[in-house]
Amino acid sequence: MMPTTIPAARTLPALLSECASGRPDREALVAGDRRFSYADLDSGARRIARGLARIGVEDGDVVALLAPNTPEWLMASFGALGAGARVDAFNTWVRAYDLEQLLSSSGASTLILADRVRSIDLLAELESLVPEMGEAEPGQWSSARFPKLRAVVVLGSDSRRGTLRWGDLLGDDSDSPAPAVAERGDGPAFVLYTSGSTTAPKAVPLRHRDLIVNGFHIGERMGLSGRDRVWLGSPLFWSYGCANALMATMAHGACLVLQEQFEPDSTATLMDRERVTAAYLLPAIIDALAEAHNGEVARHISGLDSLRTGLTIGRPDEVRRAAVTLGVEQICNVYGSTETYGNCCVTDHREPLAVRLHTQGAPLPGVEVRVIDQETGLPVPAGTPGELHVRGRVMSGYLNNQESNLTAFTADGWYRTGDRMIVTPDGAVAFVGRITDMIKTSGINVSPAEVESYLSTHPDIAEVVVLGAPHPSREQVVVAFVVSRSGELVADEVIAYCKGRIAGYKVPWAVAVVTELPRTGTGKLLRRGLHDDAASLVESVLAEEAR
């Protein structure tokens, strides 16, 4: 039966222990051919907590985690939390430029990273920033660039002098006591990094108890129970992963079927083998699954016939495709952001499909929303568009970023989402559009200012503007307009300058080299004057690709 009460645990390690105590042998995690019960995960996390304490991690420290969707991600997280640290989850698409910003912002004392993710040699990226690491044994080096960083733990077969291996944390002292730390449900568990209007990612702290409660309510909207098997192929380092899919699954004692990377055929095979009943989807995943099987109805798509419920973020046609083409009849539509613990509004799986197509649902219990007229600052009537504000289960504020906090929150404590929404007479929210300049490509936020800051380091770029343009399958793509100092710069050179140096999703999809950028009569840059040009550029590239 589905739990009817929120778990009693106030911290994430306590939640894992509560699950292990109540259902020790129940399958908690499947990852490839590896299977873990709740008791297995709890035992593994406790061993990692002891291992981290042995290498000097203390209550209040920061452990940074840079790894793909693996069981080690979960055990490292819960182990670090059990040692009293907070976990800063880093994006695995980072390159040295991005990693330097994240390590500087986090102040991490320990970094746990995979040696390699996809084609990215993460260990090499780190070595370029911390050359001291290879000059001494573990615990005997210090970093000039990151003075708080004391230890690096490597996941994988590769290693370097000065680093520790995952096995060093596991040890063999299973009977030694767990670290003694204070239980603080209102303290930060995860810190996730999100793009903003500034040139550096913003650090968003998410509290233990709020993660548990929010996850429970998401699971209720989905109709989850302990019998469900929940597929996740999106990254755990996103709020959609660790704050939503993981928390909803654990808060209901279900099993997480974790895939390191989505691929249509292997995903369908995995769903079939594990009889997956719920899935955390995205528009690109829905489209790829449907197209890989030629749009057949789910009854004829091997692997998807067990799917009952799930979540997606998308337009009405995407939600309909999930419900009708893929057969996820109880699919839920959602709205939220990292700052609102991921999903803060979710449709109920029992609501009519029309409601789930055209709204993102009512706020979860403990969450309030209002829609404000931007000019007057006053609430608008139901059905009238305005900026959505959220209060309740919201971050306490960006870490070490008072300037952003002043603009992110109203004087009376509401979080400004930057999204244009309506609230229906029934209390559900419906997305209208973006108010800010933030780019959303394949579900990932990209700050134009971040990309502009990097491109400005190119010696032949005098000026640059980056913005988003509509794309048929990615929602938006990154487009850059650059002014060349020499007049000889070409678009391909700009793209090549980015590839392998910044995260792949930040690399401009299209570039236009122009002689000047549009300005107002007073000389102010007219960014919005380029939106039509960006859309036309994307259309021309797509047309060329289709030939």
Secondary structure as the mmCIF struct_conf table of DSSP 4:
data_model
#
loop_
_struct_conf.conf_type_id
_struct_conf.id
_struct_conf.beg_label_comp_id
_struct_conf.beg_label_asym_id
_struct_conf.beg_label_seq_id
_struct_conf.end_label_comp_id
_struct_conf.end_label_asym_id
_struct_conf.end_label_seq_id
BEND BEND1 THR A 4 THR A 5
BEND BEND2 ARG A 10 THR A 11
HELX_RH_AL_P HELX_RH_AL_P1 LEU A 12 GLY A 22
BEND BEND3 ARG A 23 ARG A 23
TURN_TY1_P TURN_TY1_P1 PRO A 24 ASP A 25
BEND BEND4 ARG A 26 ARG A 26
STRN STRN1 GLU A 27 ALA A 31
TURN_TY1_P TURN_TY1_P2 GLY A 32 ASP A 33
STRN STRN2 ARG A 34 SER A 37
HELX_RH_AL_P HELX_RH_AL_P2 TYR A 38 ARG A 54
TURN_TY1_P TURN_TY1_P3 ILE A 55 GLY A 56
TURN_TY1_P TURN_TY1_P4 ASP A 59 GLY A 60
STRN STRN3 VAL A 62 LEU A 66
BEND BEND5 ASN A 69 THR A 70
HELX_RH_AL_P HELX_RH_AL_P3 PRO A 71 GLY A 82
TURN_TY1_P TURN_TY1_P5 ALA A 83 GLY A 84
STRN STRN4 ARG A 86 ALA A 89
HELX_LH_PP_P HELX_LH_PP_P1 PHE A 90 ASN A 91
TURN_TY1_P TURN_TY1_P6 THR A 92 TRP A 93
HELX_RH_AL_P HELX_RH_AL_P4 ALA A 96 SER A 106
TURN_TY1_P TURN_TY1_P7 GLY A 107 GLY A 107
BEND BEND6 SER A 109 SER A 109
STRN STRN5 THR A 110 ALA A 114
BEND BEND7 ASP A 115 ASP A 115
STRN STRN6 VAL A 117 VAL A 117
TURN_TY1_P TURN_TY1_P8 ARG A 118 SER A 119
STRN STRN7 ILE A 120 ILE A 120
HELX_RH_AL_P HELX_RH_AL_P5 LEU A 122 LEU A 129
HELX_RH_3T_P HELX_RH_3T_P1 PRO A 131 GLU A 135
BEND BEND8 ALA A 136 ALA A 136
TURN_TY1_P TURN_TY1_P9 PRO A 138 GLY A 139
BEND BEND9 GLN A 140 GLN A 140
BEND BEND10 ALA A 144 ARG A 145
TURN_TY1_P TURN_TY1_P10 PRO A 147 LYS A 148
STRN STRN8 ALA A 151 LEU A 155
BEND BEND11 GLY A 156 SER A 157
TURN_TY1_P TURN_TY1_P11 ARG A 161 GLY A 162
STRN STRN9 LEU A 164 ARG A 165
HELX_RH_AL_P HELX_RH_AL_P6 TRP A 166 LEU A 170
BEND BEND12 ASP A 172 ASP A 172
TURN_TY1_P TURN_TY1_P12 SER A 174 ASP A 175
BEND BEND13 SER A 176 SER A 176
HELX_LH_PP_P HELX_LH_PP_P2 PRO A 177 PRO A 179
TURN_TY1_P TURN_TY1_P13 GLY A 185 ASP A 186
BEND BEND14 GLY A 187 GLY A 187
STRN STRN10 PRO A 188 THR A 194
BEND BEND15 SER A 197 ALA A 200
HELX_LH_PP_P HELX_LH_PP_P3 PRO A 201 PRO A 201
STRN STRN11 LYS A 202 ARG A 207
HELX_RH_AL_P HELX_RH_AL_P7 HIS A 208 MET A 222
TURN_TY1_P TURN_TY1_P14 GLY A 223 GLY A 223
TURN_TY1_P TURN_TY1_P15 GLY A 226 ARG A 227
STRN STRN12 ARG A 229 LEU A 232
BEND BEND16 SER A 234 SER A 234
TURN_TY1_P TURN_TY1_P16 LEU A 236 PHE A 237
BEND BEND17 TRP A 238 TRP A 238
HELX_RH_PI_P HELX_RH_PI_P1 SER A 239 ALA A 245
HELX_RH_AL_P HELX_RH_AL_P8 LEU A 246 ALA A 251
TURN_TY1_P TURN_TY1_P17 HIS A 252 GLY A 253
STRN STRN13 CYS A 255 LEU A 258
BEND BEND18 GLU A 260 GLN A 261
HELX_RH_AL_P HELX_RH_AL_P9 PRO A 264 GLU A 274
TURN_TY1_P TURN_TY1_P18 ARG A 275 ARG A 275
STRN STRN14 ALA A 278 TYR A 280
HELX_RH_AL_P HELX_RH_AL_P10 PRO A 283 ALA A 292
TURN_TY1_P TURN_TY1_P19 HIS A 293 GLY A 295
HELX_RH_3T_P HELX_RH_3T_P2 ALA A 298 HIS A 300
BEND BEND19 ILE A 301 ILE A 301
TURN_TY1_P TURN_TY1_P20 SER A 302 GLY A 303
TURN_TY1_P TURN_TY1_P21 ASP A 305 SER A 306
STRN STRN15 THR A 309 THR A 312
HELX_RH_AL_P HELX_RH_AL_P11 PRO A 316 ARG A 320
HELX_RH_PI_P HELX_RH_PI_P2 ARG A 321 THR A 325
BEND BEND20 LEU A 326 LEU A 326
TURN_TY1_P TURN_TY1_P22 GLU A 329 GLU A 329
STRN STRN16 GLN A 330 SER A 337
HELX_RH_3T_P HELX_RH_3T_P3 THR A 338 THR A 340
TURN_TY1_P TURN_TY1_P23 TYR A 341 TYR A 341
STRN STRN17 GLY A 342 VAL A 346
TURN_TY1_P TURN_TY1_P24 HIS A 349 ARG A 350
BEND BEND21 GLU A 351 GLU A 351
HELX_RH_AL_P HELX_RH_AL_P12 LEU A 353 HIS A 358
STRN STRN18 ALA A 362 PRO A 363
HELX_LH_PP_P HELX_LH_PP_P4 LEU A 364 LEU A 364
TURN_TY1_P TURN_TY1_P25 PRO A 365 GLY A 366
STRN STRN19 GLU A 368 ILE A 372
TURN_TY1_P TURN_TY1_P26 GLN A 374 THR A 376
STRN STRN20 PRO A 379 PRO A 379
TURN_TY1_P TURN_TY1_P27 ALA A 382 GLY A 383
STRN STRN21 GLY A 386 ARG A 391
BEND BEND22 GLY A 392 ARG A 393
BEND BEND23 SER A 396 SER A 396
TURN_TY1_P TURN_TY1_P28 LEU A 399 ASN A 400
HELX_RH_AL_P HELX_RH_AL_P13 GLN A 402 ALA A 408
STRN STRN22 PHE A 409 PHE A 409
TURN_TY1_P TURN_TY1_P29 ALA A 411 ASP A 412
BEND BEND24 GLY A 413 GLY A 413
HELX_LH_PP_P HELX_LH_PP_P5 TRP A 414 TRP A 414
STRN STRN23 TYR A 415 VAL A 423
TURN_TY1_P TURN_TY1_P30 PRO A 425 ASP A 426
BEND BEND25 GLY A 427 GLY A 427
STRN STRN24 VAL A 429 ARG A 434
BEND BEND26 THR A 436 THR A 436
STRN STRN25 ILE A 439 THR A 441
TURN_TY1_P TURN_TY1_P31 SER A 442 GLY A 443
STRN STRN26 ILE A 444 VAL A 446
HELX_RH_AL_P HELX_RH_AL_P14 PRO A 448 LEU A 455
TURN_TY1_P TURN_TY1_P32 SER A 456 THR A 457
BEND BEND27 HIS A 458 HIS A 458
TURN_TY1_P TURN_TY1_P33 PRO A 459 ASP A 460
STRN STRN27 ILE A 461 HIS A 471
TURN_TY1_P TURN_TY1_P34 PRO A 472 ARG A 474
STRN STRN28 GLU A 475 SER A 484
BEND BEND28 ARG A 485 GLY A 487
HELX_RH_AL_P HELX_RH_AL_P15 ALA A 491 CYS A 498
TURN_TY1_P TURN_TY1_P35 LYS A 499 ARG A 501
BEND BEND29 ILE A 502 ILE A 502
HELX_RH_3T_P HELX_RH_3T_P4 GLY A 504 LYS A 506
BEND BEND30 VAL A 507 VAL A 507
BEND BEND31 TRP A 509 TRP A 509
STRN STRN29 ALA A 510 VAL A 514
BEND BEND32 THR A 515 THR A 515
STRN STRN30 ARG A 519 ARG A 519
TURN_TY1_P TURN_TY1_P36 GLY A 521 THR A 522
BEND BEND33 GLY A 523 GLY A 523
STRN STRN31 LEU A 525 LEU A 525
HELX_RH_3T_P HELX_RH_3T_P5 ARG A 527 LEU A 530
HELX_RH_AL_P HELX_RH_AL_P16 HIS A 531 ALA A 546
#
